[in-house]
């Protein structure tokens, strides 16, 4: 779809000053500017990242340092060389090559193996040692030790469910709209981790719904509308009549009702400013996505449907994923967009040591990325790191992880999702326009980010950081 900035409603023109100097979105315009691709900061959206303000594991026992002196403190520079990793892992014990000489990786994996072997004396010794070395405020090794230590302790004491519920409860009570707004805007400013999927999915949705007068986007994600301002702008500048947009947000996390009300008001206000006829609906209270129905979603026969899933499918129980994908097909969508982080916590879920190693590999990459993107004293970085703790506990220490509010945390790799989605859909390649938009987006950030094509028999594209795939995005049609 080719867009032109010529057709802009009066309301849209009047809204320009509030954009803080951002250009109009030009996902498919020849007058392209990569400044327009990022989600617009003036619209105050939230993301699930922001729900965490609890100090997960704060260890102040730094009086004993006999082991510290044997283990050199790893500098920020040395812990950030993601190019040392290989997709299949570099160590003989299945560990990524980049973590081979890191004390945290070695001790954590040794402790995981001791727990798997039920070696109580070794477990106690290693937990004590990790407790002495770990700190959520230290370098990357100390942080990983701190957050994974909590999961190991919960696994060893069979207290994962209780710990997870406590952490979730505390995070919900401290949920603040203002702090969450600041967090998500800062994360989008310094890293394309979330905006990569937003831009690619928006491009696929706009092209699939080109020319349709009534659009219905079903947003099944916890990104809380950070994705939609640029899409609204693109719709406002369509060559034909501005379509009516219905946005149905399916909330799959425990989000305070007042937060969703605030988001709803701001989205509706922004749509008015853009001159886009707009309807906003929220579906909440579901135990899991599988409970969704065509009737509950309010799908009408004359609507062009797009289903947008960002980080949502991994929260569906592994055994129920095929049924959920078939449910998407029953909606008769023009396009289904899927964005997931690149990790496999699914096929390894019955092998604690292998699952632990994969979990450690993924979060090592994530923590090192945060270290490089944020300043050392960044409050936002600390909040993002703390949010990971709940996920780590859920994956590693909750025996029946779907008991946690009906959801799980079982990521799969793009190749695995491709196999599942091909049972119900046909892959849709991303156009050159969308590819250009994504490349322009990455130029806004520090070096190290790139786009990689999927391998043979897969579909979609990957966001890579230091040559390691971290996020996968794809588009599908019935």
C-alpha positions in Angstrom: 0.0 0.0 0.0 1.4 3.4 -1.0 0.6 6.1 1.4 0.5 9.8 0.9 0.8 12.6 3.4 -1.5 14.8 1.2 -4.7 13.5 2.6 -4.7 14.5 6.3 -7.8 15.4 8.2 -8.1 18.8 10.0 -7.9 17.0 13.3 -4.7 15.3 12.3 -3.1 18.6 11.2 -4.1 20.2 14.4 -2.5 17.4 16.4 1.0 17.9 14.9 2.4 20.1 17.7 1.7 17.3 20.3 4.0 14.9 18.4 7.1 16.4 19.8 8.5 17.0 16.3 8.0 13.5 14.9 7.2 13.2 11.2 4.1 11.6 9.9 4.3 7.8 9.6 5.5 6.7 6.2 5.5 2.9 6.3 4.9 2.8 2.6 5.7 6.3 1.4 8.3 7.3 -1.1 9.0 10.3 1.1 10.4 8.0 3.7 11.8 9.1 7.0 13.0 6.5 9.5 12.1 8.9 12.3 8.4 8.1 11.8 8.7 4.4 12.4 9.1 4.3 16.2 5.9 4.3 18.3 5.0 7.8 19.2 6.1 8.8 22.7 3.4 11.5 23.2 0.8 8.8 23.4 1.2 7.4 26.9 1.0 3.6 26.5 2.2 0.9 28.8 3.8 -2.5 28.5 3.9 -5.4 30.9 7.6 -4.7 31.5 6.5 -1.9 33.7 4.5 -3.9 36.2 7.6 -4.7 38.2 9.0 -2.5 40.9 9.7 -5.2 43.5 13.3 -5.9 44.6 13.4 -9.6 43.8 16.5 -10.8 45.5 18.6 -8.3 47.3 21.7 -9.9 48.9 23.7 -7.7 51.2 26.0 -10.5 52.5 29.3 -9.2 51.0 31.5 -9.7 54.1 32.9 -13.1 52.8 35.1 -12.8 49.7 37.3 -15.9 49.7 35.6 -17.1 46.5 35.6 -13.6 44.9 39.3 -13.6 44.8 39.4 -16.8 42.9 36.9 -15.5 40.4 37.9 -12.3 38.5 35.1 -9.8 38.2 34.0 -9.8 34.5 34.1 -6.3 33.0 31.1 -4.9 31.1 33.1 -5.1 27.8 33.9 -8.7 28.1 30.4 -9.8 29.1 28.9 -8.1 26.1 30.6 -10.0 23.3 27.6 -11.8 22.0 29.6 -12.8 18.9 31.2 -15.5 21.1 27.9 -17.3 21.1 26.9 -19.9 18.6 23.3 -21.1 18.0 24.0 -24.6 19.1 26.1 -23.7 22.1 29.9 -23.8 22.3 30.7 -25.8 25.4 30.9 -29.5 25.7 28.1 -29.4 28.4 25.7 -27.5 26.1 26.6 -24.0 27.3 26.9 -21.1 24.9 30.6 -20.5 24.2 30.2 -16.9 25.3 29.5 -18.0 28.9 32.3 -20.6 29.0 34.7 -18.6 31.3 32.1 -16.8 33.4 31.9 -17.8 37.1 28.1 -17.3 37.3 27.3 -19.6 34.4 29.6 -22.4 35.8 28.3 -22.2 39.4 24.6 -21.9 38.3 24.8 -24.9 36.0 26.7 -26.9 38.6 23.9 -26.1 41.1 21.2 -27.0 38.6 22.8 -30.4 38.0 23.1 -31.0 41.7 19.4 -30.3 42.1 18.6 -32.6 39.3 20.8 -35.3 41.0 19.2 -34.5 44.4 22.7 -34.1 45.9 21.7 -32.2 49.0 25.2 -31.4 50.4 26.3 -30.0 47.0 23.1 -28.1 46.6 23.6 -26.4 50.0 27.2 -25.6 49.3 26.6 -24.1 45.9 23.5 -22.1 47.0 25.6 -20.6 49.9 28.4 -19.8 47.5 26.1 -18.1 45.0 24.4 -16.2 47.8 27.8 -14.8 48.8 28.6 -13.7 45.2 25.2 -12.6 43.9 23.9 -9.0 43.8 21.1 -7.4 41.7 23.2 -4.2 41.6 26.5 -5.7 40.5 27.9 -6.6 37.1 26.2 -9.0 34.6 27.5 -12.1 36.3 26.4 -11.0 39.8 22.9 -10.1 38.5 22.4 -13.4 36.7 23.6 -15.2 39.8 21.1 -13.2 41.9 18.0 -13.9 39.8 18.8 -17.5 38.9 19.7 -18.2 42.5 16.2 -17.3 43.5 14.8 -19.8 41.0 17.3 -22.5 42.1 16.4 -22.0 45.7 12.6 -22.2 44.9 13.2 -25.4 42.8 15.3 -27.0 45.6 12.7 -26.2 48.3 9.6 -26.7 46.1 8.4 -23.2 46.8 8.2 -21.9 43.2 4.4 -21.5 43.1 4.3 -19.5 46.4 7.3 -17.4 45.4 5.8 -16.6 42.0 2.4 -15.6 43.4 4.1 -13.4 46.0 6.3 -11.6 43.4 3.3 -11.1 41.1 1.1 -9.7 44.0 3.8 -7.2 45.1 4.4 -6.1 41.5 0.7 -5.5 40.9 0.3 -3.4 44.1 3.2 -1.2 43.0 2.0 -0.7 39.4 2.1 3.0 38.5 1.0 4.5 35.2 3.6 7.2 35.3 6.6 5.0 36.1 5.4 2.4 33.6 5.1 5.1 30.9 8.6 6.3 31.6 9.9 2.7 31.5 8.4 1.7 28.1 9.4 5.0 26.4 13.0 4.7 27.6 13.2 1.0 26.5 11.9 1.9 23.1 14.4 4.8 22.9 17.5 2.7 23.6 16.6 -0.7 22.1 14.6 -2.1 19.2 13.7 -5.2 21.2 10.0 -4.4 21.1 9.8 -1.8 18.3 11.2 -4.3 15.8 8.1 -6.5 16.1 5.8 -3.5 16.1 7.1 -2.0 12.9 7.2 -5.3 11.0 3.7 -6.4 12.2 2.2 -3.0 11.4 3.6 -3.1 7.9 2.1 -6.6 7.2 -1.3 -5.5 8.7 -1.5 -2.3 6.7 -0.7 -4.2 3.4 -3.1 -7.0 4.2 -6.0 -4.6 5.0 -5.2 -2.1 2.2 -8.4 -0.7 0.7 -10.8 -2.2 3.3 -13.4 0.3 4.8 -13.9 -1.5 8.1 -10.9 -2.9 10.0 -10.9 -5.0 13.1 -7.5 -5.6 14.8 -7.6 -8.2 17.5 -4.5 -7.4 19.7 -3.5 -10.4 21.8 -0.5 -9.2 23.6 0.8 -7.4 26.7 2.3 -4.5 24.8 -0.6 -2.4 25.9 -1.1 -0.4 22.7 2.4 0.9 22.3 2.2 -0.5 18.8 -0.7 1.4 17.4 0.0 5.2 17.1 2.1 4.8 13.9 -0.6 2.6 12.4 -3.3 5.1 13.2 -1.2 7.8 11.5 -0.7 5.6 8.5 -4.4 5.0 8.2 -5.0 8.8 8.5 -2.9 9.4 5.4 -4.3 6.6 3.2 -5.0 7.6 -0.4 -8.6 6.4 -0.2 -11.2 7.2 2.5 -10.0 6.8 6.1 -11.3 3.5 7.3 -13.1 2.7 10.5 -10.8 0.9 12.9 -12.0 -1.3 15.7 -9.3 -2.3 18.1 -10.0 -5.2 20.5 -7.3 -5.7 23.1 -7.2 -9.1 24.8 -5.6 -8.7 28.2 -3.8 -11.9 29.2 -2.0 -10.5 32.2 -3.1 -9.2 35.6 -3.2 -5.5 34.7 -4.9 -3.0 37.0 -8.2 -1.9 35.6 -7.4 1.8 36.0 -4.4 1.3 33.8 -6.5 -0.1 30.9 -9.0 2.7 31.4 -6.2 5.3 31.1 -4.9 3.6 27.9 -8.4 3.5 26.4 -8.9 7.2 27.0 -5.6 8.1 25.5 -6.0 5.9 22.5 -9.4 7.3 21.8 -8.1 10.8 22.1 -5.2 10.1 19.8 -7.6 8.6 17.1 -9.7 11.7 17.2 -6.6 13.9 16.7 -5.7 11.7 13.7 -9.2 11.9 12.3 -9.6 8.1 12.3 -13.1 6.7 13.2 -12.2 4.5 16.1 -13.7 1.9 18.5 -11.7 0.5 21.4 -12.7 -2.7 23.3 -11.0 -4.6 26.1 -11.5 -8.3 26.9 -10.1 -9.3 30.2 -10.7 -11.9 32.9 -9.7 -14.9 30.7 -7.8 -17.7 32.2 -6.1 -18.4 28.9 -6.4 -17.4 25.2 -8.1 -20.7 24.4 -11.3 -19.3 25.9 -11.7 -16.7 23.2 -14.6 -17.1 20.8 -15.7 -15.3 17.6 -18.8 -14.0 19.5 -16.8 -12.7 22.5 -14.5 -10.8 20.1 -17.5 -9.2 18.4 -16.3 -10.1 14.9 -18.7 -8.9 12.3 -19.2 -10.2 8.7 -18.3 -6.9 7.0 -15.0 -6.4 8.9 -11.5 -7.2 7.6 -9.8 -9.0 10.5 -6.2 -8.9 11.6 -4.9 -10.9 14.6 -1.8 -9.5 16.2 0.0 -11.8 18.7 3.1 -10.3 20.4 4.5 -12.6 23.1 1.1 -14.1 23.5 1.5 -17.7 22.1 4.2 -18.6 24.6 1.7 -18.0 27.4 -0.6 -20.8 26.0 -0.1 -24.3 27.4 2.1 -26.3 25.0 -0.7 -28.9 24.6 -3.3 -26.3 23.7 -1.3 -24.3 21.1 -2.6 -26.1 18.1 -6.2 -25.5 19.2 -5.6 -21.8 19.8 -4.0 -21.5 16.3 -7.1 -23.2 14.8 -9.3 -20.7 16.7 -7.4 -17.9 15.0 -8.2 -19.5 11.7 -11.9 -19.7 12.5 -12.0 -15.9 12.8 -11.4 -15.6 9.0 -8.5 -13.2 9.3 -6.8 -11.4 6.4 -3.5 -11.7 8.3 -2.1 -13.0 11.5 1.1 -11.5 12.8 3.2 -13.3 15.4 6.2 -11.9 17.4 8.1 -14.1 19.8 11.4 -14.1 21.5 13.9 -16.6 20.3 14.3 -19.3 22.9 13.2 -22.9 23.5 11.7 -23.5 27.0 9.2 -26.0 25.5 10.9 -29.1 24.2 13.2 -29.1 27.2 10.5 -28.6 29.8 10.8 -32.2 31.2 14.6 -32.0 31.4 15.5 -29.5 34.2 19.2 -29.2 33.4 18.7 -28.6 29.6 15.8 -26.2 30.3 18.0 -24.3 32.8 20.9 -24.0 30.4 18.6 -22.6 27.6 17.0 -20.2 30.1 20.4 -19.0 31.2 21.6 -18.6 27.6 18.6 -16.5 26.7 18.7 -14.2 29.8 22.4 -13.8 29.6 21.9 -12.3 26.1 19.1 -10.2 27.4 21.0 -8.9 30.4 24.1 -8.1 28.3 21.9 -6.3 25.8 20.4 -4.2 28.6 23.9 -3.4 30.0 25.0 -2.1 26.6 21.9 -0.1 25.8 21.4 1.6 29.2 23.7 3.5 31.4 25.1 1.6 34.4 22.9 3.5 36.9 19.7 3.4 34.9 16.6 2.8 37.0 14.7 1.5 33.9 17.3 -1.1 33.4 17.0 -2.4 36.9 13.2 -2.6 36.5 13.5 -4.6 33.3 16.0 -6.9 35.0 13.7 -7.4 38.0 10.8 -8.3 35.7 12.8 -11.2 34.4 12.9 -12.8 37.8 9.2 -13.7 37.8 9.6 -15.4 34.4 12.7 -17.3 35.5 11.0 -18.5 38.6 7.9 -19.5 36.6 9.9 -21.5 34.0 12.4 -23.2 36.3 10.6 -23.6 39.7 6.9 -24.0 39.0 6.2 -27.7 38.4 2.8 -27.1 36.8 3.5 -23.6 35.4 0.0 -23.3 33.9 -1.4 -23.1 37.5 -0.1 -19.5 37.5 -3.2 -17.7 36.5 -3.9 -20.2 33.7 -0.8 -19.2 31.7 2.7 -20.5 31.2 6.0 -19.1 30.0 7.1 -21.7 27.4 8.9 -19.8 24.7 9.6 -21.6 21.4 12.0 -20.8 18.6 10.8 -19.4 15.2 11.4 -22.8 13.6 9.1 -24.4 16.1 6.4 -21.8 15.7 6.6 -22.1 11.9 5.8 -25.8 12.1 2.8 -25.1 14.3 1.4 -22.2 12.3 1.8 -24.0 8.9 -0.8 -26.5 10.1 -3.5 -23.8 9.7 -1.9 -20.9 7.7 0.3 -20.0 4.8 3.3 -17.8 5.4 3.3 -14.2 4.0 6.6 -12.7 3.1 7.4 -9.2 4.2 7.5 -6.6 1.3 10.5 -4.5 0.4 8.7 -1.5 1.9 8.4 -3.2 5.3 12.0 -4.5 5.1 13.1 -0.9 4.4 11.1 0.4 7.4 12.7 -2.2 9.7 16.2 -1.4 8.5 15.5 2.3 9.0 14.3 1.6 12.5 17.6 -0.2 13.4 19.6 2.8 12.3 18.2 4.8 15.1 20.0 2.6 17.7 23.6 1.7 18.6 25.5 -0.7 16.4 25.1 -4.5 16.8 21.5 -4.8 15.7 20.6 -6.4 12.3 17.8 -8.3 10.5 18.4 -11.9 9.5 16.2 -14.0 7.2 14.8 -17.3 8.4 16.4 -20.5 7.4 15.0 -22.9 4.8 11.7 -24.5 5.8 11.1 -21.6 8.2 9.4 -18.2 7.7 9.6 -14.7 9.0 12.6 -12.6 9.9 14.8 -12.3 13.0 16.1 -9.4 15.0 19.7 -10.2 15.8 22.0 -8.7 18.4 25.7 -9.2 17.9 24.8 -12.0 15.4 22.6 -13.8 17.8 18.8 -14.1 17.0 16.7 -12.7 19.8 13.3 -11.8 18.4 11.3 -13.5 15.6 8.4 -11.9 13.6 6.2 -13.5 10.9 3.0 -12.9 9.0 0.4 -15.5 8.0 -2.8 -15.9 6.0 -5.5 -18.7 5.8 
